[in-house]
């Protein structure tokens, strides 16, 4: 009886949030170890299906770095990273496209459907969903050519909207074409931020391998405002790979996303806890 009462209390606590987010769009950047461990995969996928069943419209943009690394290694190809971005020649791009669109995307679609959801796979190439331009990396005044790495210049949401309007969960592979039809790899975080902004999503979830943005004492910063984020980047509190992630969050909010949540995808039900409880479990990035 006590366990049943606890369950009822959780549901009561969640009710205002369920009501608030009913019919809203939530974009999820799905990556990191949450895509590797089988048990964690199933929990994340079932949570996304649950969101759909209670009236939220989830949109997934996925990564696929470990799978790309595996197939590059199998084909005796080396990987080089600059600024956290994979330098992508023609051969690497072919493997990345094969893995992201043909393997990872369809695996996620299959898992969603095994858990009772309706899902459809979309690549950024389909219907010109994501139009890109070639991205260069600037470092110490030098312009570095990253190869077939794209920067999002335009997002067309027609296919995504059609999928959501017909009850499907869109699953988007982060590749896109430029105006000449060349295919480019896109960093998943930036793709998710751009798509969320164009959809005017209520929330963007960035699933990571840590519990959120940490202060200098190692404690989670539950709410991070723009001014604080800039200050913490300047003083080194936010550093390394978390810098582009936070900057991506800020960019998405400036373009219309209501809030961005950086949460640990390896923590069971982290998105549900962040969405439907008073305290949350990660870092919420907001403008003011």
Buried (B, 14 or more C-beta within 10 A) or exposed (E): EEEEEEEEEEEEEBEEBBEEBEEBBBBBBBBBBBBBBEEBBEBBBBBBBBBBEBEBBBBBBBBBBBBBBEBBEEEEBEEEEEBEBBBBEEEBBBBBBBBBBEBBBBBBBBBBBEBEBBBBBBBBBBBBBBBBBBBEBEEEEEEBEBBBBBBBEBBBBEBBBBBBEEEBBBBBBBBBBBEEEBBBBBBBBBBBBBBBBBBEBBBBBBBBEBBBBBEEEEEBBBEBBBEBBBEBBEEEBBEEEBBBBBBBBBBBBEEEBBBBBBBBBBBEBBBBBBBBBEEBBBBBBBEE
